[in-house]
């Protein structure tokens, strides 16, 4: 199966309102977020208790999603905050919305 043909999620996690941020990419947002929530997503997230899904966007194909993630990682912090607040002004944890 050609992975480049399938899409991926670019996402932002936070530890609290306007707290520490983490930008990632995955083909399975629910599973990846669940891994972060139990401390298995990344060492950085585990160390800083970053487990709140505050923004996500699906992009096809996966290589475009990966490129988008790399761009977001280079963004200034205030730009990332503005992106989150445009879609999720209350910084609600969107994890429970994934299974609805």
C-alpha atoms as an extended CHARMM CRD file, in Angstrom:
* protein
*
       100  EXT
         1         1  UNK       CA              0.0000000000        0.0000000000        0.0000000000  PROA      1               0.0000000000
         2         2  UNK       CA              1.3450000000        3.4310000000       -0.9380000000  PROA      2               0.0000000000
         3         3  UNK       CA              1.3160000000        5.5730000000        2.2520000000  PROA      3               0.0000000000
         4         4  UNK       CA              1.6430000000        8.7750000000        0.2130000000  PROA      4               0.0000000000
         5         5  UNK       CA             -1.8490000000        8.1940000000       -1.1860000000  PROA      5               0.0000000000
         6         6  UNK       CA             -3.4900000000        8.3520000000        2.2460000000  PROA      6               0.0000000000
         7         7  UNK       CA             -4.0580000000       11.4220000000        4.3250000000  PROA      7               0.0000000000
         8         8  UNK       CA             -2.8280000000       12.4420000000        7.7060000000  PROA      8               0.0000000000
         9         9  UNK       CA             -3.6730000000       14.6670000000       10.6190000000  PROA      9               0.0000000000
        10        10  UNK       CA             -1.5780000000       17.6270000000       11.6580000000  PROA      10              0.0000000000
        11        11  UNK       CA             -2.3710000000       18.4170000000       15.2820000000  PROA      11              0.0000000000
        12        12  UNK       CA             -1.4940000000       20.6390000000       18.2030000000  PROA      12              0.0000000000
        13        13  UNK       CA             -1.5080000000       19.4910000000       21.8060000000  PROA      13              0.0000000000
        14        14  UNK       CA             -1.2450000000       21.6940000000       24.8920000000  PROA      14              0.0000000000
        15        15  UNK       CA             -0.8440000000       21.1060000000       28.5940000000  PROA      15              0.0000000000
        16        16  UNK       CA             -3.2570000000       23.9340000000       29.4970000000  PROA      16              0.0000000000
        17        17  UNK       CA             -4.7770000000       27.1370000000       28.1410000000  PROA      17              0.0000000000
        18        18  UNK       CA             -1.9750000000       28.9420000000       26.2930000000  PROA      18              0.0000000000
        19        19  UNK       CA              0.5280000000       26.5800000000       27.8890000000  PROA      19              0.0000000000
        20        20  UNK       CA              3.2610000000       24.4690000000       26.3540000000  PROA      20              0.0000000000
        21        21  UNK       CA              2.5120000000       23.3470000000       22.7870000000  PROA      21              0.0000000000
        22        22  UNK       CA              3.4050000000       20.3150000000       20.7010000000  PROA      22              0.0000000000
        23        23  UNK       CA              2.8870000000       19.9880000000       16.9320000000  PROA      23              0.0000000000
        24        24  UNK       CA              2.6600000000       16.5170000000       15.4300000000  PROA      24              0.0000000000
        25        25  UNK       CA              1.4380000000       14.5060000000       12.4530000000  PROA      25              0.0000000000
        26        26  UNK       CA             -0.2320000000       11.1010000000       12.3370000000  PROA      26              0.0000000000
        27        27  UNK       CA             -2.3850000000        8.9230000000       10.1340000000  PROA      27              0.0000000000
        28        28  UNK       CA             -4.5160000000        7.8780000000       13.1540000000  PROA      28              0.0000000000
        29        29  UNK       CA             -5.3940000000       10.8880000000       15.3080000000  PROA      29              0.0000000000
        30        30  UNK       CA             -7.4200000000        8.9950000000       17.9260000000  PROA      30              0.0000000000
        31        31  UNK       CA             -4.6920000000        6.4060000000       18.5450000000  PROA      31              0.0000000000
        32        32  UNK       CA             -1.8850000000        8.9580000000       18.5680000000  PROA      32              0.0000000000
        33        33  UNK       CA             -3.7300000000       11.2680000000       20.9660000000  PROA      33              0.0000000000
        34        34  UNK       CA             -4.5290000000        8.3170000000       23.2410000000  PROA      34              0.0000000000
        35        35  UNK       CA             -0.8180000000        7.4380000000       23.2630000000  PROA      35              0.0000000000
        36        36  UNK       CA              0.0670000000       11.0060000000       24.2730000000  PROA      36              0.0000000000
        37        37  UNK       CA             -2.5340000000       10.8850000000       27.0590000000  PROA      37              0.0000000000
        38        38  UNK       CA             -0.8170000000        7.9100000000       28.7200000000  PROA      38              0.0000000000
        39        39  UNK       CA              2.7100000000        9.2690000000       28.2420000000  PROA      39              0.0000000000
        40        40  UNK       CA              3.7060000000        7.2120000000       25.1960000000  PROA      40              0.0000000000
        41        41  UNK       CA              3.3940000000        9.8800000000       22.4860000000  PROA      41              0.0000000000
        42        42  UNK       CA              6.7430000000       11.6180000000       22.9060000000  PROA      42              0.0000000000
        43        43  UNK       CA              9.2690000000       12.2400000000       25.6450000000  PROA      43              0.0000000000
        44        44  UNK       CA              8.6720000000       16.0040000000       25.4200000000  PROA      44              0.0000000000
        45        45  UNK       CA              4.9160000000       15.6060000000       25.8860000000  PROA      45              0.0000000000
        46        46  UNK       CA              5.3380000000       13.1580000000       28.7590000000  PROA      46              0.0000000000
        47        47  UNK       CA              7.8570000000       15.4260000000       30.5180000000  PROA      47              0.0000000000
        48        48  UNK       CA              5.6060000000       18.5000000000       30.2470000000  PROA      48              0.0000000000
        49        49  UNK       CA              2.2600000000       16.6730000000       30.6630000000  PROA      49              0.0000000000
        50        50  UNK       CA              1.0980000000       17.8090000000       27.2220000000  PROA      50              0.0000000000
        51        51  UNK       CA             -1.9970000000       15.7310000000       26.4670000000  PROA      51              0.0000000000
        52        52  UNK       CA             -4.8380000000       18.0790000000       25.4960000000  PROA      52              0.0000000000
        53        53  UNK       CA             -5.7760000000       17.9780000000       21.7870000000  PROA      53              0.0000000000
        54        54  UNK       CA             -6.5940000000       21.6020000000       20.9520000000  PROA      54              0.0000000000
        55        55  UNK       CA             -6.3670000000       21.7130000000       17.1420000000  PROA      55              0.0000000000
        56        56  UNK       CA             -6.2870000000       19.2420000000       14.2600000000  PROA      56              0.0000000000
        57        57  UNK       CA             -6.5570000000       19.3540000000       10.4910000000  PROA      57              0.0000000000
        58        58  UNK       CA             -6.7970000000       16.4640000000        8.0190000000  PROA      58              0.0000000000
        59        59  UNK       CA             -4.7360000000       16.7510000000        4.8460000000  PROA      59              0.0000000000
        60        60  UNK       CA             -4.2680000000       14.4640000000        1.8410000000  PROA      60              0.0000000000
        61        61  UNK       CA             -1.9180000000       12.9710000000        0.8970000000  PROA      61              0.0000000000
        62        62  UNK       CA              0.2130000000       12.1510000000        3.9440000000  PROA      62              0.0000000000
        63        63  UNK       CA              3.3460000000       13.7500000000        2.4900000000  PROA      63              0.0000000000
        64        64  UNK       CA              1.4840000000       17.0710000000        2.2860000000  PROA      64              0.0000000000
        65        65  UNK       CA              0.4420000000       16.6360000000        5.9340000000  PROA      65              0.0000000000
        66        66  UNK       CA              4.0710000000       15.9950000000        6.9060000000  PROA      66              0.0000000000
        67        67  UNK       CA              5.2080000000       19.1230000000        5.0700000000  PROA      67              0.0000000000
        68        68  UNK       CA              2.4440000000       21.1210000000        6.8050000000  PROA      68              0.0000000000
        69        69  UNK       CA              3.5860000000       19.8200000000       10.2070000000  PROA      69              0.0000000000
        70        70  UNK       CA              7.1750000000       20.8670000000        9.4680000000  PROA      70              0.0000000000
        71        71  UNK       CA              5.9740000000       24.3680000000        8.5280000000  PROA      71              0.0000000000
        72        72  UNK       CA              3.9010000000       24.6930000000       11.7070000000  PROA      72              0.0000000000
        73        73  UNK       CA              6.8580000000       23.6230000000       13.8400000000  PROA      73              0.0000000000
        74        74  UNK       CA              8.7810000000       26.6200000000       12.4510000000  PROA      74              0.0000000000
        75        75  UNK       CA              5.9550000000       29.0670000000       13.1960000000  PROA      75              0.0000000000
        76        76  UNK       CA              6.2260000000       31.5820000000       16.0070000000  PROA      76              0.0000000000
        77        77  UNK       CA              4.4170000000       30.5900000000       19.1830000000  PROA      77              0.0000000000
        78        78  UNK       CA              1.9070000000       33.4480000000       18.8510000000  PROA      78              0.0000000000
        79        79  UNK       CA              0.9430000000       32.2400000000       15.3510000000  PROA      79              0.0000000000
        80        80  UNK       CA              0.2350000000       28.7580000000       16.7070000000  PROA      80              0.0000000000
        81        81  UNK       CA             -1.8560000000       30.2460000000       19.5170000000  PROA      81              0.0000000000
        82        82  UNK       CA             -3.8370000000       32.2980000000       16.9850000000  PROA      82              0.0000000000
        83        83  UNK       CA             -4.4420000000       29.1650000000       14.8860000000  PROA      83              0.0000000000
        84        84  UNK       CA             -5.7820000000       27.2830000000       17.9060000000  PROA      84              0.0000000000
        85        85  UNK       CA             -7.9290000000       30.1920000000       19.0870000000  PROA      85              0.0000000000
        86        86  UNK       CA             -9.5010000000       30.6920000000       15.6660000000  PROA      86              0.0000000000
        87        87  UNK       CA            -10.8820000000       27.1300000000       15.7130000000  PROA      87              0.0000000000
        88        88  UNK       CA            -11.0480000000       26.4780000000       19.4650000000  PROA      88              0.0000000000
        89        89  UNK       CA            -11.1990000000       29.7460000000       21.4490000000  PROA      89              0.0000000000
        90        90  UNK       CA            -11.8270000000       27.9710000000       24.7610000000  PROA      90              0.0000000000
        91        91  UNK       CA             -8.8900000000       25.5610000000       24.2560000000  PROA      91              0.0000000000
        92        92  UNK       CA            -11.3070000000       22.6970000000       24.8220000000  PROA      92              0.0000000000
        93        93  UNK       CA             -9.8090000000       19.1950000000       24.7690000000  PROA      93              0.0000000000
        94        94  UNK       CA            -11.0860000000       17.8030000000       21.4570000000  PROA      94              0.0000000000
        95        95  UNK       CA            -10.1510000000       14.1760000000       22.2190000000  PROA      95              0.0000000000
        96        96  UNK       CA            -13.7000000000       13.1470000000       23.1430000000  PROA      96              0.0000000000
        97        97  UNK       CA            -14.9720000000       14.5730000000       19.8430000000  PROA      97              0.0000000000
        98        98  UNK       CA            -12.8720000000       12.0440000000       17.9000000000  PROA      98              0.0000000000
        99        99  UNK       CA            -15.1770000000        9.1260000000       18.6530000000  PROA      99              0.0000000000
       100       100  UNK       CA            -18.4710000000       10.8560000000       17.9420000000  PROA      100             0.0000000000
